[in-house]
Each structure stands twice: as structure tokens, then as C-alpha cells.
Amino acid sequence: MARPDHSSLSNSSEVVVRHSHFELDVNFDTKVIEGYAHLQVEAAADSPSQLLLDSRDLALHLVTLQPSGEALEFSMGEPHKALGTPLCISLPQGLAAGAKVELGIRFSCSPASTALQFLDPAQTAGGKQPYLFTQCQAIHARSLVPCQDTPAVKSSYSAAVRVPAGLTALMSAVPCDGPPQLPGGSTAPEGVPHLPAATGDSSSSSSRVFYFLQKVPVPSYLIALAVGELESRELSDRSRVWSEPSVVDAAAYEFADTAKFLETGEGLAGPYVWGRYDLLLLPPSFPYGGMENPCLTFVTPTLLAGDRSLTNVVAHEIAHSWSGNLVTNASWEHFWLNEGWTVFLERKIVGRLQGEASLQFYAAQGAASLADEVARLGKDHNFTRLVPDLSAGEDPDDAFSRVPYEKGFAFLYYLQELVGGPAAFEPFMAAYLQAFAFKTVDSSQFRAFFGQHFASNPAVASIDWETWLHAPGMPPVANSYDTSLASAAYELAVKWHTADVMGIGADAPAGVGPADIQGWSSAQMVAFLDKLGELRSLTPLAASMSRQLEKAYSLDAAKNCEIRCAWYKLAIEAGDEAVYPGVVELLSSQGRMKYLRPLYRALFKSKSGRPVALQTFEAVGDRYHPIAKKMVAADLQLRQ
């Protein structure tokens, strides 16, 4: 039978995992997690002979039929370079469709697991305790636990996690005071009875067990675990922020508006079904801006700007509570249904709180970033399609770019304007999220639902679905956005560019200075630098003019990471070697791919910057998360 998801080796069309209970023992000395998985599975077809689970870098020790404890035959299938190795478990004979079976699996993770990053105390803010966090999107859950690692399968989960005393465990689930009640009314066993005793002194004083329950079915990529010296601060009656003690108060200040984002999201998309909405501020090596793990969004410390100017990332992750977590793309080829919808809902939230002009500003900036990404990848590249072809077994991480985010947003905005604007489209958005809640969806189902909802609207007949969904390159229709908030930034960029191309050389345009940008948001400053970079693609910016920019606006001293990245990229491309120390410091102090990859690419393209890029990566690459290290190595044309 054909696999429903090209990125999974499981046979989820024949057998489906309905609930998973995990017992996990975290060992910081060996950087290994010993694990036990109790799976409740259901036959989706008559007489399945085996259950195929995804795994990668896992050691499998024992598989049993529960509750009898009878050992079951299992084997490891043919390994795949990108997708891992299937775990093949023989099932009892004669199972009819709908029949349920319970299995127990003893396993352990490898230190090479791409889902895990163990941090030594020196890599943390406190410097005294180790830290662990996971990142399972897109297909890394299979290196944490044996699972059906496909978004097509959504199941509830529970867990018991044993960690060293003095550390706290958190998961993408609701914490429980004791073993949680499982589906069917049974209760999870106390502690971690299916695993060996904790190494060393196994008394309760040397270790602690934390319990969790996620009642809402989730795909495997939303399983998340973090362990460290953690404290929390309340943000509202259903939200708190967690972090290391030395930064938790700064995090509480930065994310004080979380409740407003959440309430505004509910007003647009419907009730929040997950109970808690907590945030975890991670150490600097976290590779993304945020990760929408349900009940516990992970966020990067690069958001700590001190002025709440970068917290739109939280609006984005909150939007995922509906688009992505509640309604999930059926496979990674349809990733735009997660991210395009989430950007659309994020900007709706921002528009409600900051005004329509802000929504339009971010939409225009997104369109510019999409054009840059398509130019970088190539207008005919498979990964510039809204629905890329991953049938050859590509790693979905390799397809990751701004395309599903911004081309997806552009398509939804186009549809909104076509059918009559927000008044017509927002009720459709709510209906779509309700119709597919707790389910998975692909692009053909979205198209069918849209067509049914707007069946009486004659404009729908003009939609070129095939080009929008499957053609590479830029969208077939360019949306028009209000750029009034960006106009001052664009005009200032033109002023500097004109002075540069007219040969003024080392002299800045007449009359420029700090007053030009007084009162600007960080986003407007980035818009200015990005626009200047866009104009520079026509005529290179002189290095001397780059120094004049710095002199006028003190850009080398910027602390906001968005501004720093935009400035450094522009200066590197201008041949301004004076920024290299700052670039190296940024690349060495954080691991967010949004900053790593553009800066490494810019350095690598520069004759003087290439050795800086290679030397920096050699020195600090091991600090990055495995996903980030792999992607940067590819940008630097290094084999990993």
C-alpha cells in the first residue's frame, strides 16, 4: 500500500497510533534518554501483519504485547538517508479494522539524535546546571521516540519524565500532580517502572519525576521536552513564562502582552482549546524564532529587545494554536496550510491590536522577503512551489524557506480581496478552522471547501488554482498593499542610494542624521535597510557609504537582533569589513537560523568574508542545534 506521506516510513494507512504514554529518563552524563513507549494502536484495515514506526538514531531493546507482556518479534528495516529506519513490529494475526492493540517498546536515544540538544552548564545563562531541549519539526520526533512521524496522524499523549534533582521538566502538555488518567479510564503507572533505576543514588533525593497529559490529539512533531534550572512568572490566569532564573523577569516584561494576543486570536478564530498557553524562553542555540508546541511555545532569547518590539513572534505562535496545531497540514508538501494561514492570522491579530496600517506594512515587507527568497532559490526551483514535490524522499528541512509563509499568505490575501474583503473572508476562515478542527487537511480539501463556501460568488471562477498551488516562482497575481508606514523608510533609502550612485562617495546625503529615524519602530528601521539592500542590487553600495550610514545612525551599536542582521548583511555586501567583529559576535552568541543563514551566506559570497565565515563556523558550529548546523554547513558547501 502506498505511503500517504512521502516523509514517513510508517504504515499509518493500515495501523494508527491513537495514544502514546512515554516514560523518559534523562541522563545528562551520557547525553542519552532511556525510554519506554506504551502505544494504543488501532487497525485501519483488515488483517495488518505489522506496525511500521519511524525511527532514527534509536536503539530498540524490547517490544511486548500489553498487558500480557508477551514478547513480539521486531526488526529494523532498510535505512533511508533522510528518513531514518523503519521499526517493523509483528502484530497478532486476524486483526479486523477497528480492533485495538496495546504495545510496549523499550528504547534509548542516541547522543546523535537530531531532536535533542544537550547543553553543558557553561552554555546556559546560569552557568551551573545542564539543559536539554527538543526540536521535533519537521521529522525529528523519530529520533526522540518511535512513532508514526507524520502530521497525517494525530494522537493524544501522556508522559512521566525522570530528571536529576534540582532540575525541572516541561513538555508540550499540561503538567499533572501525579500519574495522569489515560484514555479508557486507566491510570499511568507511578514513576518510570518500565525503565532501570536512575544511575548512581536512585533515592528520591537524587532524581524527580514529572507527569504530563496532552488530551488534544497532536502530530508527532509537536511532542516537545525541555529540562533545566527553570522558574516561571505568571502572565495571566492561563499563561506564564518559564526561563532560567537570571532572565525570567526580563522575559516576563517582554511578553507581558501575551494575553492580548491570545484573546484577539480567539476573537478571530474561535475558542482556545489547549487549556494553558505558556512560553519557554530557551538558551541562545534554539534555531528558530519560536516553535508552536501546544501548551508550551518555545521562543528564542533574541526576542529580548527590552522594548517589546519583537513580540509579534508570539502572535505568530499563538496563531498556530488554530492553524497548524488544531488544523494540521496532512503532509509536509502542504506545509503552506500551516504557515501561510498562520502568517495570515498573525497579521490579523496585529492589525486588530496595532491598526490596519501595521498589517499592511508587514504584508508589504513579507512580499519583499518572498521576492528575495525566490531570487535566491531560483524562479524555477521546486521549493518555490506552494506545494513542492517531496516524492523522492527529500528531508522536509531542506525545503524550509520563507516561501510557504509568504507565498501562502499572499494566496490567502488574494482570495480575501477576490471574494469581497475581510467581511466576506473572515467568516470563511472561522468556518474552515471549525470544519477541520482536530483533523488534517491537504490543498485539494482546502480548495474544495473554499469552492463550496463561495459557490455563489462568480469571482471564484477566475482563480488559477494550478498556477498558485503548483507552479514555481512568484505568485501569478501581485497583491497591492498600503505602504504608508514604510514610505518614510523607503524615501530615506532612495536618498542614500541616490547619493551613492551619483558618486558622492564618502559623503553622506546632505542633512541626514539621527533625526531621520526618530520615533521609528525596529520594523521600520529594518524596512529602510532592506530597501537599501534591494536598491543596492542594481548598483553596489560603496563601503565608504556604508561607514557613513553607521556614522549617521550608530548602526554598529544596535542591540536589536533584527536591525543588526539587516545592517550586517547590507554592510557585508558593500565590502565593509569594519562590521566583521560584530558579525562574528552575533554568529557566536546565538543560533537562530533567521540570522545565521543570511549572514553566513553573505560572508561566503564575499572574497574577504569567506574565510571569516569558515573560521567562525569551525569555531562555534558545534554550539548550534543539529538542524542549524546542518543547514549552515550546506550554505557553506561543507559536507556533514
N, C-alpha and C positions, 0 to 999 in steps of 0.2 A: 504494500500500500504506500502511495506517495506521501512524503512528509509534508504536513501543512505549513511548515515554517522552514525555509532553507537554512536558517541559522541554528537549528536544533537537530540533534541526532536521536531525539526521543520519538516514541511511537504514540503520541498523545491522541491520535485519531482512533486508537484501539483501546488504550487504557489511560485513565485520567486520575491524577492525584487530587483528592478533594480536601485533605487536611494533612499538615505535617507538624509533628511535635519533635523539636530538636533538644538534645542535651549537649551542651558545648562546654568544654573545659579548656580555658585559655592559658597557655604556658608561654610566658614571656622569655624564659631562658632558652627554650628550643625554637621559639617562633613557630609553634605548631598548635593547632586546635584539634584536640581529640573530640570525636563527635559520635552521636547516636541519633539516627532519624527513625521515627515511628511514622510510617506513611499509611494513611487510609486511602485506598485506591478503588476505583470503580471501572468495571469493564464497559467500554463504549461500543463494543461489537461482540458478537458471539465467539466463544472459544479462542480468546487470545492466548497464545502459547507463552508469551514472555512480556515482561515490562522492560522497556528501554529507557534508561535515565541518562541525562547528560552528566559528564564528569570531566574534570581536567586537573591534573596535579593532585589527585586524591588517591590515598591508599585505602583499598576496600578490604575489610577483615572478615566480616561475617554477615550473612543475610539469613533471617529467620522468618517463619510464618508465625504470626501472633493471633491469639495469645498462647498457642501451644508451645512455641519455642522451637519447632521443628526446623532444622537447617534446610535451606533451599539452595539449589545449585545456582551459581552465578559465574559470569566470566566477563572479561573486558574485550570489547570489540576492536575493530580496526581503528587506530588513531587517525585523526584528521588534523592537519597542520593548524588550522584556525579554530576548529570547533571542538577539539578535545577528543575524548574517547568514550563511547557509549558503554554504560554498565548494563549487562544483559542478565536479567533475573528470570528464572523459570517460574511460571505460575501454576497453581493447581489446575488440573485438566477439567474441561467441561464447564468453564465459567460462562454463564449466559449474560447477555447485555444487561447492564444494571446491577449485576452481582458485585458485592463489595468484599475486599480482602484487606487485611492489615499486615504490614511487613515491618520488620526491624532491621536496620542496617548500621553496622559498626564501621566507622571510617576515621581517617585523620587527614587533615590538610597538610600540604607541603609548604615549607618556607617560600617556595617559588609561586605560591598561589597569587594570581593576579588580582584577586578580590581583596587581598589583605595588605595593609601596610602597618608593620610593627615599627614603632618609633622608640629609640633609646631616650632616657631621661634628658640628655643634652639637646634633643630635638624638640622638646616641649617648652612651653612658657615657664613652667615651674622649675624645671631642671632636676627634679628629684624622683619622679615616678615615670615608668614607661607608659606607652599609649598604643592603642590599636584602633584602627577604623577600617571599615569595609567600603568598597565601591563596586556594586554588582551590575550596574548598567554598562554595556548592553548585555553581554553574555558571560559575565564573570561570576554569577551565582554558582555555576557548575564547579568552580574551584573553591567554593566555600562549603557547599553541601551537595550531595547527589540529588538531582531534581529534574523536573521537566523544565528546562531553562528556555522557555519560550513565552512571550507575552500572550499567546493564544490560550494558555492555561492559567486560571486564577483560582487560588485556593487560600483558605484561612491557615493560620499557623500559630503555634504556641512554642514556648522555649523555657528552658532552665539553663542559666549560664553561670558557671563557676569561675571566679576570678580571685586573684590574690587579695588578701585583706588590705584595706586602705584604698582600694580602687572601686569605682562604680561602673556598672554595665548599663547601657541603654540600647534599645532596639526600636525598629520601626513598628512598634506595637505599644499597647497600653501596659504599663507596669502593674504587677499583681503583688499582693502581700504574701501570697503563698502559691502552691501549685494551682494552676488555673483549671476551671472546668472545661472539658473538651466537648466537641460536637458529639451528641448521643448521650450526654449526661455523665460520662465518666470523668474522673479527676486525674490530672497528670501526676505521676509519682513524685514523691518528695525528693529533693536533691537531684543528683545525677546518678541514679543507681545502676545504669547500664554501662558506666564508664569506670575505669580504675580510680582508686583513691587519688586525691591530689598528691603531687610529688612532694617529698620532704615531709614535714609535720602535717598530717592530714586532719588535725584538730580544727574545730570551727574558728579558732583564733587566727589561723593562717590563710583561710580562704572564706569566701562568701558566695552564696548562690542568689541570683536574681531571677525573677519569674516574669513572663510576658505573655500576652494574648492579643492576637490580631484577629478579631471576629470577621472583619470585612475581607472577602476574598481578594487577594493581590497576586500579580505575577511575580515570578521568582526574582526579577531584577530589583524589586522593591524590598527585598529582605535586607536589613541593614543592622550592623552591630558596631558599637563603639565602647571602648573600655579605657578609663583613665582616672586621674585625680580630677573629679568634676564637682562643681557646685551649680546651683540654679538660683535664678531670681524670677519672681512672678511678674508677668506682663499683663495678665488679665485672669479672669476666673477659669479660663480653659487653655491658657497659654503661658509658658515660661521659657526662659532661655538658659541653656546649660553651657558651661565652658570651664576652663581651668580657673582656679581662684583668682589669679592675678589679672585676668582680663574679663571676668564675668560682669563686673559693674559697668565697664565700658560697653560691653555687648548689650546689657540691659538698656543703657541710654540710647545706643544706636538703633535698636529695634523696638523702641517704645511705641511705634505706630502699627505694630503687627495686628492688633485688634481691629483697627480701622480697615486695613487691607482685607482681613478675614470677613468682617461684616459687609463690606462693599461687595466682595465676591459672592456672598450668599444672596445679596440683593439682585445680582445679575444671573446667577447660575443655580440657585436653589439651596436647600439645607446642606450644611457641612455634616457629613455622616461619620466622621472618624473619631469623634469624641475630643481628644486632645489635639492641639496644634502647638507642639514645642519646637524650639530651634536648638541646634547644637553648633556652636562656633568651634570649628576644628583647628588643628595646627596648620601652619602655612603650606604644608605639602599637599593639602587637599587639591585635586586637579581641576575642580570646576568652581563656578561661582556659587552654585547651590545644587543640591540633589533632593528631589521631592519625596524622600522616604516618608511614607504616611506616619502621622503622629509625631515625627521627629525629622524635620527638614535639616539637612546638613548645609552649612554655609561657610564660606571662606573668610579668613580674617582680613583679607584685602578690602572688605566692606567697611572696616572700622576707620572711616574718614574723619570721625569726630563731629560731623555736622549733619548726619543722616542723609547725605546726598546720594548715596549709592544703594539705598534700601529698596529700590524698585525690584531688585533681585528677589526680595521676599515676596513682593506682589506676584512675581512670576511663579515662584514655588507654591504659593498659596493657590494660584490659578490651576496648578496641576492637581489639586485636590479633586477637581472635576474632570479636567481634560488631561487624561493620562492615567491617573490613579483610579478614578471612578469609571470613566470610559477610556478603554485602552486600545492602542493600535494592535491589530491581530498579528502582525509580524513587523520586523524592523524595516521592511520595504515600505511600510505605510507609516513610518515614523512622523511624517508631517501631521498626521491626525493627532498625535500627542503635542508636538511642539508648535505647529502653526496655530492650532486652536489655543494653546496656552499663551503664546505671544498676543494673540487677538484678545483674549480675556484679560491678560495682564494690562494691556493698553486701555481696555475699557475701565478697569479698576483705577488706573492712573488718571484717566480722563474724568472720572467721577470725583476724584479727590483733588486733582490739581488743575482741572479745566480742560476743555476740548482742545485748546491750543497745544497743551502738553502732549496729548495723544497724537495730534498731527505732527508735532515736532519729532517724536520718537519714531513714528511711521516713516517720515522722510529720511531720517538717519538710517533706519533699517533698510530702506530701499537702496541707499548708497552703499551700505555694507554688503548687500546682496550682489550689487554690480561688481564690487571688488572681489568677492568670493568667486563669482562666475568667471571673471577675468583670470584669477589665479588658477582655477581648476582647468579652464578651457571650455569654451561655449558648447562644445560637443561631448563633454565628458559625461559618462553615465551618472556620476554623483551629482550633477546639476539637475537631474530629473527630480520632479516632486516625488515620484515613485521609482526609485532606482531598481535595477535588476541585480539581485543578490543570489541568483540561482546557481552560480558557480561556487558557492560556499565561502564568499568573502567574509572577513571579520567585519561586523557592522561598525566597529570603531573606526575602520578605515574610511567609511562613508560619512563619518561625522563632520559636519560643517555648518555654516550659517544657512545653507540652502533650505532645509526643512523648516527652519524657524521663519525666515523672512519671505521665502517664496510661498510657504504655506500661509503666512499672514496676508501676503499680497493677494492670494487667491480668495481668501475669505473676505477681505475688504472689497475686492472687485465684486463678489457675489452680493455683498451687502448693498453696495451702491446700485447694482443692477436691478435688484428687486424692490427698491424704494427707500433705502437708507435704514438707519438703526431702528426706527419704529416698526419696520416690517421684519428686519433680520433678527433682532434680539429675542422676540418670541420664538422664532425658529431655533435659535441657539439653545434656549431653555428646553424646548421640546426635544431636540436632538440629545441633549445630555440626560434627560429623563428617559427617553426611549432606549438608550444603550447603557444606562447605569448598570454597573456590576458586570458588564459584558465587554467583549472585544469587537472591533469593527475594522473593516478594510475600506478602501477608497470606493469600490463598487457599491457597497452598502450605504456609504455616505451619499454617493450620487443618487441612488435610488430614493433614499429618504428625503433628500433635498427636492428631487423632482416631484415626489408625492406631495410634499408640504406646499410647494409653489406651483401646483399643477395648473392653476387658473391664471398664472402670470405669463403673458405672452413673451416677455423678455427672456425667459429661461431658454427658449429655443435657440437663442443666439450664442449660448455658451459652447466654446470649443473645448470640450472635456478632454479629448485625446491629447491636444497640444498642452493644455495646462498640466495634466497629470503625468504624461509620458514623454513629452519632448524635452530634450536638453536645452540648456541655456536660459536666458532671461524670460520672464513671463511674456505671453503673447500680447498682453494689454498692460500699458503703464498707467498706474493709478495716479491721480492728482491729489497732492496733499497741501495743506496750508503750511507754509514755511515762515510765517510771521515771526515766530520765536527764534528762528535761525537766521533771519535776514541780516541782523547786525553782525553775526559771526561770519556769514558769507561775504558781506561787504568788506569787512576788515581783512579777510583772506585775500580778496581780489586786490585790495590796496597794497598789501605786502607783495603779492605776486607781480603786480604791475611794476612796482619799484624794482623788483629783482630783474625782470626781463628787459627793462629799459636800460639796464647796465649801470644803475646807480651803485651797484657793487656793495661795498662795506657799509654804505649809509642806509639807515632805516628810512621809511617814508616820513615825510615832514609831519611833525605834530603828534606822533604816536607815543604812547606811554601807558602807565598803569590805569589811567582814567578810562582807556578804551574798553576795559573789561570789568570795570567796577560794577558790582551787582550781578554779574553773570553767575549762572549755575555751572557746576562742573560739566554738565552735559553740553552747555553752550560753548565752553572752552574746548571740549573735545571736538565739537562740530567745527569750530574755527580751524583747529589743527588738521582735522580730516579733510576739510575743504581745501586747505592749502596743499595738502598732500595730493589731492585729486588734481588740482591745477598744476602741481609740480610734475605730474606725469606727462604734461605737454611740454614743459620746459623745466629742466632740472633747477632746483633751488641751490643757490651758491652757499658753500659752507660759511662764508663770511656773513651772509644774510641770516643764516641760522643763529650765529652768535648775536646778531643784532636783535633777533626775536627774543633770545634769552635775556639780553640786557633790558629790553623793554618790559618784559612780563615775569622776570625771575623764574623761568620755567625749570631750570636745573634744581631749584629748591622746592618744587612741588611735592607734596606729600600724598595727594590723591592718586591712587594707582591708575585710574582711568586716564587722567591727564598725563601722568608720567609715561605710560605706554604709548599714547598718541604722540607725545613730544619726542620721545626717544626714537620711535620709528621714523618720524619725519627727519630728525637730525641725522640719523644713520644714513638714510637715503641721500641726504645732502652732502655726505662725506665729512660731517662734523665730528671729529674724533674726540672732542672735549667731553662728549656725553658718555664715552665708553665706561668710565668708572661707575657712573650712576646706573648704566645698563647692567653691568656685571653685578652690582649690588642687588638690583631688583631680581635678576635671574637667580641669584644665590639665596635670596631671603624668602621666596615664595614659589609655589609650584602650580599656580593656576594656569591652565593651558591657554586661556584667553590672552595672557600676556607672554607666556613662554614662546609660543609658536610664532607669532608675528615678529617678535624681537630676534629670535634665533634666525628666522628666515631672512630678515633684513640684514643682519650681520653676515650671514653666509653668502649673500649676494654681493657684499662689499669686499673689495680686494684687501683693505686693511682690517675689515671686521671679521673676515672668515677665520683667521687664527684665533681671534678673541672668542668667537663662538665655539670653536672646537676645544680650546683650552678650558673655557668655562664649563662646558658640558662634561668634560673629562673630570673636572674637579668636583662638581656638585651634582652630576646626573644621578648618582645613587641616592640622593636625598629626595628625588622626585617619586611620586607614585608610579608603580609599574606602567600604568596606562600612559601617563605623561611622558615617561622616559622612552617608551616605545615610539610614540608619535613624534617627539622631538628628534630622536635618532633617525627616523625616516626623513624628516625635513633636512637633516644634515647629511643625508645619504650615507649613513652608517649602518652596518649590519648589526642586528641584535640577536 
